[in-house]
Amino acid sequence: MQDQPVRRASNIGAEFEARVRKLVADWGAEKSPELIEELIVTALKMARDKMGTGDLKLMNRSLKELRYAAKIFAPYRDVRKVVVFGSARTAATEPEAQLAEEFCRQMVAHRYMVITGGGDGIMGAAQRGAGRENSFGLNIRLPFEQRANEIIEGDPKLINFNYFFTRKLNFVKETHAFALFPGGFGTMEEFFEMLTWKQLGIHSKPIIFVNAQGYYDHLLAQFERAIADGIIRKENRVLYAVAQDQEHVFSMLEDATVLNRVPGKWY
């Protein structure tokens, strides 16, 4: 259960505290008005601190992205979801893409929705399998390459992010599990961050290698080398699992005890 918010002293003065409280009440904020007040106070403090325009734009845009994403996911809060990470460059005819498509078709049959980075390749294949109605795309605005795939393009569940950190927070906050298909730097960077967050106790959600064509054999061997050298603790093997086919993934997901949200310390 989440901790109930409490009204905190703001040190902006009694007069402004009263004005902020009245504004929030007049607006009709019924859910956690104390937190709405605190958000406004934080914005006022940024003005008092005379922050530069760049910092203000960063904070403003970050908050907008988090608010909008929470709004889009809210109606689906009780639906299980799986994040599919994978290459944007894999052709639809490749075995890895075909596996991702069938995997997500079966995930929908198991009453899951599918979240991807919104791009082409394995991400597009995953969303073809899931279908538009069962897909979310967390797209990142880049100066090259990344664009939304044709399945999710134009759908209300396509969310465009300017910042990787707001995007990654939504990946881990909104999903129930991660499936790692073959991919490059971006795919593995996402995997390692989700793995590190799990190691730190920020989430406890399954992270599963879908080791199609033995793609991750060398990486998994490197993990074993690091364990043997004492660089990674052997107990950390439980942080991830390896599946050779989709049936193995399904059984692991059904057996897992998964949190619906990150722990309360993140709120």
N, C-alpha and C positions, 0 to 999 in steps of 0.2 A: 504494500500500500504506500502511495506517495505521501510524504510529509505535508501536512496542511500549512499553507503559507501564513506567515504572521507579518503584521505591519511593523516595519523597522524604522528607527529614527533615521532621518535623512540628512540632517545638518544643513538644510537649505533655509531654515528659519520657519517659525510657526506660521507666519502669514502665507508664505508660498506653499507650505504643506497643506494648509486649509484650502487654498485655491485649487491645488492639484486634486485633492480629495473631492472637492465639489465638482470639478470638471468631470472626473471619472463617474461620479454618481449621476450627474446630469446626462452623461452619454448613455447611461443605462447598463454599464458593465456589471453583470451579475456573477460571473464566474471568476473567482480569485481577483477581486478588484484591488487587493493589496499589491499584487504583482504588476498590474497595469499601472498603478501609481508609481511603483518603483521604476518601471521602464521610463515613464515620463521624467521622473526625478533624475535618472541617469542621463537622459538627453539634456536636461537643464544644466547638469554638472559639466557636460562636455562643452557647453557654451561658456560656462564660468571659467573653465580651464583654458579657454581660447585655443582649442585644438585647430590644427591646420585643415585646410579643405580636403586634402587627400585622406587624412584619418577619418574625417567626418563622412566622406563618401564611402570608405571601406566599411565603417560600422553601419551606416544607413543601408547600404546594399545587402550586407550580410543579414541584417535583421529582416529585410524585405524577403530575401530568398527563404529563410527559415520559416517565416510566417506563411508564405504562399505554399510551400511544400507541405506544411502541417495541415493547411486547409484542404489540399488535394487528397492527402492520405486519410483524413479524418473519417469519411464515410466507409472506409474499408478496414477500419481498425481491428475488427474481429475476424478478418479473413487471413489465413496463413499465407505467407509469401516466401519465395526463395529468390535470392539474388544470383544471377548468372554472370560471371566474369568470363571474358574471352576476347580473342582477337577481332579487330574491326576489319581485317584484311582477308580473312578466310573466305574463299569462294563458296557459293551455295552448293556446288557440286562435290565439295570435299567431304570425306567421311566424318570429320569432326563437326562440320556444320550440320550435316544430316543427323548426327547423333544428338546435337543440341536441340534441333527442331523436334525430334521424336521425344526426347527427354522432357521438354516443356509441354508437349501435347499430353504426355502421361502425368506430369505434375498437375495440370489443370484437371485431369480425370481424378486425381487424388485430392481435389478441392484446394489447390494452391493457386495463387496468382504469381506472376513472374515480373521481377524487376531487373532491368539491364541498364547499361550506360546509354542506351538509346541509339547506338551507332549501327553500322552495317556488320557484315561478317557473321561471327558466331552470335553476336547480340541480335542481329536481324533475324537469324535463323531461329533463335530462341523465341522471338516474338511472333514469328510465323507459326511456330508450334503452339504457342499459348493463345494466339488470336488477339486482336486489338482490345476486345472487351476485358481480357484478363491480363493486360500488360500495363506496366509503368515504365517510362523511360526517363532516366535522370541524365539529361544531356549536359555536356560542358561546352561552353563557348570557347573555341580555339581559333587561332589565326589560320589554321590549315587542317585539313583532313576530316575533323569530326562534323558530321551532320546527322540529323535524325533519319532512321530507316523508314521505309515507306509504310510499314505496318503501323508505327506509332506517330508518324508525322501528322500534325493537325489534331491529335487526340487531346482532350483535356488532361489526361494523365501523363502527358509529356511535360516535364518540368525542366526548364533551362536554367543552368547555374553559371555564374561568372567565376565562382571560387570553388576550388577542389575541396576545401575543408568543410564548407556547408553541404556540398554534395556527398562527401564521405560520411558525414554525420547522419545524413538521411539513409544512406545504405545500411548502416548498422542499426539505426534506431527503428527502421520500419520493417526490416526483414525478420524471418525466423530461422534462416539458414543461408549458407553460401555454397555455391557449386562453382568450382574453378575448372574451366575448360582451357584448352591450349591457347596461349596468348603471349604477347611480347612484354616490353618494359612496363606498359601501363597496367596490363593484367596482373603482372607479378607484383608491381608496386601496391596495387589495391589489396592483393592477397596478403602481402607482408604487413601492411598496416592493420588489416583486420585480425591477423594472427597475433600481432603485438598487443593490440587492444584486449584480445582474449587472454593473453598471458598476464596482462596487468589487472585482470578481473573486471574490465569495463563491460564485457558481455560474456555470455556463456553459450553462444549459438554455434551449431555444427558448422565446421569448415571442411568441405569435402573436395578432394582432388578427383575430377573425372578424368582419369589418366588414359585418355584415348590414344591408341597407337603407341602407348608407352612414352608419350611426350615428356612427362615429368620424371622419368626414371633417373636422369642424371641429377636433377635438383634434389630428389628424395635421397639419392646416394650421398649427395653433399651434406644433407642433414645428418645422415648416419655417420659420416666422417666427423662432423662437428661434435656429435654426441660422443663418439669414440675419443676425440681429443679433449673432451671436457669443456668445450666452449658452449654447448647447449646441454642442459640437463636432460637426462634420459626420461624423467617424468614428463617432459614437455611433448613427448610423442603423442600424448592424449589430446593435444590441442587441435590436431587435424586428423583426418581419416582419408584413406585412399580407396577409390572404387574403380573397378574396371568396366562396369556396365551400369545401366540405369536401374536395374532391379536391385543391385547392391545399394545404390543411393537411396532408393525408396525405403528399404528395410532399415537403413541407418537413421533416416529422418523419422520414421515411425517409432523407433526405439528411443529417440533423443528426448530429453526433458529440456524444453526450450523456453527461455524468458520472452515475454511479449515486448518488453522494453528494456532499455539499458537500466542499470541499477539506479536507485533514487538519488545517489550522490551526484548524478549528472543533471539533476533538476534544480 
